[in-house]
Amino acid sequence: MAAWCWCVLLLSGLQTLSAHVDFFTSIGNKCFLWSLTCLCHLHVEFSSSLTNDALRHLVVMTNLSDLFHSGQMTDLLYTEKDLVTSLKDYIRAEENKLERVKRWADKLDSLSTSATQDPEGFLGHPVNAFKLMKRLNTEWGDLENLVLSDTTDGFISNLTIQRQHFPTDEDQTGAAKALLRLQDTYRLDANTISTGDLPGVKHKSQMTVEDCYELAKIAYSEADYYHTELWMAQALKQLDQGEVSTLDKVTILDYLSYAIYQQGEIPRALELTKRLLELDPEHQRAKGNLKYFEFQLEKQRKDAEEETTKEKEEREEPDITEEKKKKKKKSQTKSTFQLIPERKKYEMLCRGEGIKMTPRRQSRLFCRYYDNNHNPKYVLSPVKQQDEWDRPYIVRYIDIISDKEIETVKKLAKPRLRRATISNPITGVLETASYRISKSAWLTGYEHPVIEIINQRIEDLTGLEMDTAEELQVANYGVGGQYEPHFDFGRKDEPDAFKELGTGNRIATWLFYMSDVAAGGATVFPDVGAAVWPQKGTAVFWYNLFANGEGDYSTRHAACPVLVGNKWVSNKWIHERGQEWRRPCGLTENE
């Protein structure tokens, strides 16, 4: 093609976006058409790739019309050469972008194909759940910036529509916190989680340096320097082991040293800062931190010397010193002394490290066929019942709900699942709480025959009136989902806990397990050391109140975080009203 044609076509291509297609068609370069379908803002990138000389020659050509001499023609040859060079640079840049898009598509195609074969199993792995949130909230946005919009392909318009359903920053933060919660409860080190070596996993998933860094950044934004240290250290470890990443060690060391400093470990923070400066001697913040850390260490050294001198003086006044130490110790421990034991017992029970029953107590637990005092429905086909614990008395019913019934309940509940709420002890109003992380829905008996059948089954086996019971609550605990220690019944200092219902206190709890859980998810009773593990098709039952109406404080219980898998439960809270003749008071005050 003649040089002047190149120039005219190129000029028109720079003037309007619509002329780009004609331009590419003119030069017959299929690679450009391929690039155009994936990338927009072509006129901006293309024009910026042209040299100043080329643009100057274009202006000259439009002004000279058809009056060309040899010198100008020579200039055109060089202009064309510059244009070809620019075109090749542009092609290389676009092909590089397209190759990145192809690699991304191939990776996600393989991942999504594997994941959709067993969605619940895949999402049951906490790392998969976190990475899904991260991909949709962060990485797809990066891809959008790379590809930008091209209306002929419709990719961006479709992505924009779908983005309204994507997780938000809050969702990604929630997934990260769930992962950190699991790490603490089940005492998992960062490397175990990063390599995906979790118990009961079907879909092993590893975390990249970027994943570890992102998790650490979320912890950092919450001023959680303990987890910031753990995950920045893991990211650094993987970089040291040779993992290829877009992140550099300087960035990670910057965060890591600060997180360690915030925890009071100045010598380690100083050591990491020195390592950072070896990689980047001109890092201004690190240079400032180095001086500050050295100053703090010197100050600590002087304080230690003064403390040594002070201790010598205190040895001369032992009585006064001991009194001061006692007061100091009391002030330090009084505020948290009562909070630590329950949390520790709760986490131990979740890990299966709970209090073990004595052989004598265990010998009093039995399995039996149960018909609830010759109930006509169960005389010929009694249900299997086993004792789980003696005080409080907890029983489990085996094969008490069928797979078909479970699927019906889940199908009815799924469209209505919302963040689970708790009853405010002061106002009685239902509200969300950070210690209860699950989604729940309420199902009434008149909605579907299966719900009515389930309600009647509970009444037949417990002998308690269901008309005053709450609706069947269905709850789904995903990875990290939990319900920290709580009482089901209202205490004396909560007189209005269930006032709106008008049916009295919660006398008993019936809990169906509608799924098995690969790891975690136990129902634990920290005060007594009981742990009941999920088993699909079973249900557990216990009384929250004694026969005299007083609360049984040993029933304080919790739902442990789901480590791997998906936990479905449904429960029925049974109230006092209507039970006067079904569970009467005893002959003595304490019965």
ZAMARGU-4260 file (C-alpha; in steps of 0.2 Angstrom, whole numbers, plus 5000, padded with zeros to 4 digits):
<rodrens>
0) 5000/5000/5000 | 5006/5018/4996 | 5014/5028/5010 | 5001/5042/5008 | 4987/5029/5010
5) 4995/5023/5026 | 4995/5041/5033 | 4977/5046/5028 | 4970/5030/5035 | 4980/5032/5051
10) 4975/5050/5053 | 4957/5045/5051 | 4959/5031/5063 | 4966/5043/5076 | 4951/5055/5074
15) 4936/5043/5078 | 4934/5026/5087 | 4923/5020/5073 | 4936/5022/5060 | 4947/5009/5069
20) 4938/4994/5062 | 4940/5001/5044 | 4958/5005/5047 | 4962/4987/5053 | 4952/4980/5039
25) 4962/4990/5027 | 4979/4983/5033 | 4971/4966/5033 | 4979/4962/5050 | 4969/4949/5059
30) 4978/4951/5075 | 4972/4969/5076 | 4954/4963/5075 | 4957/4949/5088 | 4964/4963/5099
35) 4950/4975/5096 | 4937/4962/5102 | 4945/4962/5119 | 4952/4979/5122 | 4945/4997/5120
40) 4952/5014/5121 | 4962/5009/5106 | 4963/5027/5100 | 4972/5033/5116 | 4984/5019/5117
45) 4988/5019/5098 | 4991/5037/5097 | 5002/5037/5112 | 5013/5024/5104 | 5017/5035/5089
50) 5033/5045/5089 | 5032/5064/5088 | 5041/5063/5072 | 5028/5052/5064 | 5014/5064/5070
55) 5023/5079/5063 | 5025/5070/5046 | 5006/5066/5046 | 5002/5085/5048 | 5014/5089/5034
60) 5006/5077/5022 | 4989/5084/5025 | 4995/5101/5021 | 5005/5097/5006 | 4991/5089/4996
65) 4999/5080/4981 | 5015/5091/4979 | 5028/5078/4984 | 5047/5079/4981 | 5060/5067/4984
70) 5065/5074/5001 | 5047/5073/5007 | 5045/5055/5000 | 5061/5050/5010 | 5053/5057/5025
75) 5037/5047/5022 | 5048/5031/5021 | 5055/5035/5038 | 5038/5040/5044 | 5031/5023/5038
80) 5046/5014/5046 | 5042/5023/5062 | 5023/5018/5061 | 5028/5000/5057 | 5039/5000/5073
85) 5025/5008/5083 | 5012/4995/5076 | 5024/4981/5080 | 5026/4988/5098 | 5007/4989/5099
90) 5004/4972/5093 | 5017/4965/5105 | 5009/4974/5119 | 4991/4969/5114 | 4996/4951/5112
95) 5004/4951/5129 | 4988/4957/5136 | 4978/4944/5127 | 4990/4931/5132 | 4987/4936/5150
100) 4968/4936/5147 | 4970/4918/5140 | 4980/4912/5154 | 4967/4919/5166 | 4953/4911/5156
105) 4961/4894/5155 | 4965/4894/5174 | 4947/4899/5179 | 4940/4887/5166 | 4949/4872/5174
110) 4945/4879/5192 | 4926/4882/5189 | 4924/4865/5180 | 4931/4856/5195 | 4922/4867/5208
115) 4905/4865/5200 | 4906/4846/5200 | 4904/4847/5219 | 4900/4865/5224 | 4897/4862/5243
120) 4912/4851/5245 | 4923/4864/5236 | 4916/4879/5246 | 4917/4868/5262 | 4936/4871/5261
125) 4940/4888/5270 | 4954/4893/5258 | 4942/4890/5243 | 4929/4901/5251 | 4942/4915/5254
130) 4949/4914/5237 | 4932/4915/5229 | 4928/4931/5238 | 4946/4937/5234 | 4944/4933/5215
135) 4927/4941/5213 | 4930/4956/5223 | 4948/4960/5218 | 4955/4950/5204 | 4940/4951/5192
140) 4941/4970/5194 | 4959/4969/5189 | 4954/4959/5174 | 4941/4972/5170 | 4954/4986/5170
145) 4965/4976/5159 | 4952/4972/5146 | 4941/4988/5148 | 4925/4989/5138 | 4922/4983/5120
150) 4903/4984/5116 | 4905/4972/5101 | 4910/4958/5112 | 4899/4963/5126 | 4911/4957/5139
155) 4912/4973/5150 | 4893/4976/5149 | 4890/4959/5154 | 4903/4960/5168 | 4896/4977/5174
160) 4878/4969/5175 | 4885/4954/5185 | 4896/4965/5196 | 4881/4970/5206 | 4880/4952/5212
165) 4898/4951/5217 | 4904/4951/5235 | 4909/4967/5242 | 4925/4973/5252 | 4915/4969/5267
170) 4911/4951/5261 | 4930/4948/5257 | 4934/4955/5275 | 4921/4943/5282 | 4929/4928/5273
175) 4946/4933/5279 | 4940/4935/5297 | 4932/4917/5296 | 4949/4910/5291 | 4958/4919/5305
180) 4944/4913/5317 | 4947/4895/5311 | 4966/4897/5313 | 4964/4902/5331 | 4950/4890/5337
185) 4959/4874/5329 | 4977/4880/5332 | 4982/4879/5314 | 4998/4887/5308 | 4998/4898/5293
190) 5008/4885/5283 | 4995/4872/5286 | 4981/4883/5279 | 4992/4890/5265 | 4996/4872/5259
195) 4978/4866/5261 | 4982/4852/5272 | 4966/4852/5282 | 4957/4837/5289 | 4943/4830/5278
200) 4946/4840/5263 | 4941/4834/5245 | 4947/4849/5236 | 4965/4854/5241 | 4969/4872/5238
205) 4985/4881/5241 | 4987/4900/5244 | 4998/4911/5234 | 5010/4924/5241 | 4996/4937/5235
210) 4983/4927/5245 | 4993/4927/5261 | 4997/4946/5258 | 4979/4950/5256 | 4974/4941/5272
215) 4988/4949/5281 | 4982/4966/5275 | 4964/4963/5280 | 4971/4959/5298 | 4982/4975/5297
220) 4967/4986/5293 | 4958/4979/5309 | 4974/4983/5319 | 4976/4964/5322 | 4995/4964/5322
225) 4996/4946/5328 | 4988/4939/5312 | 4997/4952/5302 | 5013/4945/5307 | 5008/4927/5304
230) 5002/4929/5286 | 5016/4942/5281 | 5029/4930/5288 | 5020/4916/5277 | 5020/4927/5262
235) 5039/4930/5265 | 5042/4912/5267 | 5034/4907/5251 | 5044/4921/5242 | 5060/4915/5250
240) 5056/4897/5244 | 5056/4904/5226 | 5037/4906/5222 | 5035/4919/5208 | 5025/4934/5213
245) 5021/4951/5208 | 5024/4956/5226 | 5042/4960/5232 | 5050/4956/5248 | 5052/4975/5252
250) 5033/4978/5253 | 5031/4962/5264 | 5045/4966/5276 | 5039/4984/5278 | 5022/4977/5285
255) 5030/4963/5294 | 5042/4973/5304 | 5029/4986/5309 | 5017/4972/5315 | 5031/4964/5325
260) 5035/4981/5332 | 5017/4984/5337 | 5018/4968/5348 | 5033/4975/5357 | 5046/4964/5349
265) 5058/4978/5344 | 5074/4968/5342 | 5065/4957/5329 | 5057/4972/5321 | 5075/4980/5320
270) 5082/4964/5312 | 5069/4964/5298 | 5071/4983/5295 | 5089/4980/5292 | 5085/4966/5280
275) 5073/4978/5271 | 5087/4991/5269 | 5099/4978/5262 | 5086/4976/5248 | 5081/4994/5246
280) 5094/5006/5254 | 5084/5021/5249 | 5068/5016/5258 | 5064/5032/5267 | 5051/5024/5280
285) 5063/5010/5284 | 5078/5022/5287 | 5067/5032/5299 | 5061/5016/5308 | 5079/5010/5309
290) 5084/5025/5319 | 5068/5024/5330 | 5070/5006/5334 | 5088/5009/5339 | 5083/5023/5350
295) 5069/5012/5358 | 5081/4998/5361 | 5094/5010/5370 | 5079/5017/5380 | 5074/4999/5385
300) 5092/4995/5390 | 5093/5011/5401 | 5076/5007/5409 | 5082/4989/5413 | 5097/4996/5422
305) 5086/5007/5432 | 5075/4993/5436 | 5090/4983/5442 | 5094/4997/5454 | 5076/4998/5460
310) 5075/4980/5463 | 5091/4981/5474 | 5082/4995/5484 | 5066/4985/5486 | 5075/4970/5493
315) 5079/4981/5508 | 5060/4984/5510 | 5052/4967/5507 | 5036/4969/5516 | 5031/4985/5506
320) 5037/4977/5490 | 5027/4961/5492 | 5011/4972/5495 | 5014/4982/5480 | 5017/4966/5469
325) 5001/4959/5476 | 4991/4975/5471 | 4999/4976/5454 | 4995/4957/5450 | 4977/4959/5456
330) 4974/4974/5445 | 4982/4965/5430 | 4972/4949/5432 | 4955/4954/5439 | 4947/4961/5423
335) 4951/4945/5412 | 4952/4931/5425 | 4934/4926/5422 | 4933/4927/5403 | 4948/4916/5399
340) 4942/4899/5406 | 4926/4898/5396 | 4934/4903/5380 | 4948/4891/5382 | 4936/4876/5387
345) 4925/4881/5372 | 4940/4880/5360 | 4947/4864/5368 | 4930/4856/5365 | 4929/4861/5347
350) 4946/4853/5344 | 4940/4837/5353 | 4951/4840/5368 | 4936/4841/5380 | 4934/4834/5398
355) 4932/4815/5397 | 4918/4807/5407 | 4923/4795/5421 | 4920/4776/5417 | 4907/4776/5431
360) 4897/4790/5423 | 4899/4783/5405 | 4892/4766/5412 | 4876/4775/5415 | 4873/4781/5397
365) 4863/4769/5387 | 4856/4766/5369 | 4838/4760/5368 | 4823/4759/5357 | 4811/4772/5362
370) 4792/4774/5360 | 4788/4788/5373 | 4778/4778/5384 | 4769/4767/5371 | 4765/4781/5359
375) 4754/4772/5346 | 4765/4778/5332 | 4780/4771/5339 | 4775/4755/5348 | 4778/4744/5332
380) 4792/4754/5326 | 4801/4763/5340 | 4815/4775/5336 | 4833/4773/5341 | 4838/4784/5356
385) 4855/4786/5364 | 4861/4796/5379 | 4874/4809/5375 | 4877/4817/5392 | 4870/4815/5409
390) 4870/4832/5417 | 4862/4841/5408 | 4853/4826/5401 | 4856/4826/5382 | 4848/4813/5371
395) 4851/4809/5352 | 4838/4802/5341 | 4845/4791/5326 | 4838/4791/5309 | 4824/4803/5314
400) 4823/4813/5298 | 4825/4806/5281 | 4836/4813/5267 | 4820/4817/5257 | 4813/4827/5271
405) 4830/4836/5273 | 4830/4841/5255 | 4813/4848/5256 | 4817/4858/5272 | 4833/4865/5263
410) 4823/4869/5247 | 4810/4879/5257 | 4823/4888/5267 | 4836/4893/5254 | 4827/4907/5246
415) 4824/4915/5263 | 4841/4913/5272 | 4846/4929/5280 | 4859/4933/5293 | 4854/4925/5309
420) 4848/4935/5324 | 4848/4934/5343 | 4835/4941/5355 | 4842/4956/5364 | 4842/4952/5382
425) 4836/4970/5387 | 4823/4974/5374 | 4818/4957/5367 | 4821/4963/5349 | 4829/4952/5337
430) 4846/4958/5330 | 4862/4952/5322 | 4877/4949/5333 | 4896/4946/5329 | 4896/4930/5339
435) 4883/4922/5329 | 4888/4919/5311 | 4876/4909/5301 | 4861/4912/5290 | 4844/4906/5295
440) 4826/4905/5289 | 4809/4901/5298 | 4797/4888/5292 | 4779/4886/5298 | 4769/4870/5298
445) 4755/4877/5286 | 4768/4880/5272 | 4772/4862/5268 | 4766/4845/5274 | 4783/4840/5278
450) 4785/4854/5291 | 4769/4849/5299 | 4775/4831/5300 | 4791/4836/5308 | 4783/4847/5321
455) 4771/4832/5325 | 4786/4820/5326 | 4794/4831/5339 | 4778/4832/5349 | 4776/4814/5349
460) 4793/4810/5355 | 4795/4824/5368 | 4777/4824/5374 | 4777/4843/5373 | 4764/4854/5366
465) 4770/4862/5349 | 4756/4875/5347 | 4766/4887/5358 | 4783/4882/5351 | 4793/4894/5339
470) 4793/4890/5321 | 4806/4878/5314 | 4822/4888/5312 | 4834/4882/5298 | 4852/4888/5299
475) 4866/4886/5288 | 4884/4888/5294 | 4897/4890/5281 | 4916/4889/5283 | 4920/4899/5299
480) 4901/4899/5304 | 4898/4898/5323 | 4887/4903/5337 | 4898/4907/5353 | 4893/4901/5370
485) 4875/4906/5375 | 4859/4901/5384 | 4843/4897/5374 | 4832/4902/5389 | 4829/4920/5396
490) 4838/4923/5413 | 4830/4932/5428 | 4839/4948/5423 | 4830/4947/5406 | 4812/4947/5410
495) 4807/4953/5393 | 4817/4941/5383 | 4802/4933/5375 | 4788/4945/5380 | 4782/4948/5362
500) 4778/4929/5360 | 4768/4928/5376 | 4772/4910/5378 | 4784/4910/5392 | 4802/4905/5393
505) 4810/4892/5382 | 4808/4876/5391 | 4817/4864/5379 | 4828/4863/5363 | 4826/4851/5349
510) 4840/4851/5336 | 4841/4842/5319 | 4857/4839/5311 | 4854/4839/5292 | 4871/4837/5286
515) 4888/4829/5290 | 4902/4840/5293 | 4920/4835/5287 | 4929/4845/5301 | 4923/4856/5315
520) 4905/4861/5319 | 4902/4852/5335 | 4889/4858/5348 | 4898/4860/5364 | 4893/4864/5382
525) 4908/4872/5390 | 4902/4872/5408 | 4901/4853/5408 | 4913/4847/5395 | 4900/4839/5383
530) 4903/4839/5364 | 4890/4833/5352 | 4896/4830/5334 | 4885/4833/5319 | 4878/4817/5311
535) 4866/4818/5297 | 4848/4812/5300 | 4850/4813/5319 | 4843/4825/5332 | 4847/4830/5350
540) 4836/4836/5363 | 4838/4844/5381 | 4828/4854/5393 | 4833/4872/5396 | 4823/4873/5412
545) 4821/4862/5427 | 4803/4856/5431 | 4801/4871/5443 | 4804/4883/5429 | 4821/4888/5435
550) 4835/4889/5421 | 4847/4875/5420 | 4864/4885/5418 | 4873/4870/5413 | 4864/4870/5396
555) 4875/4885/5391 | 4881/4879/5374 | 4889/4884/5357 | 4891/4880/5339 | 4909/4877/5335
560) 4916/4885/5319 | 4914/4874/5303 | 4932/4870/5298 | 4929/4860/5282 | 4912/4857/5275
565) 4895/4864/5276 | 4883/4863/5291 | 4864/4862/5290 | 4854/4862/5306 | 4836/4865/5310
570) 4829/4868/5328 | 4813/4869/5337 | 4812/4880/5353 | 4798/4874/5364 | 4790/4886/5376
575) 4783/4884/5394 | 4765/4888/5390 | 4754/4873/5386 | 4766/4861/5396 | 4758/4863/5413
580) 4751/4845/5412 | 4764/4838/5401 | 4779/4842/5412 | 4771/4847/5429 | 4781/4854/5443
585) 4788/4841/5456 | 4782/4839/5474 | 4797/4849/5481 | 4804/4866/5477 | 4820/4860/5469
590) 4812/4847/5457
</rodrens>
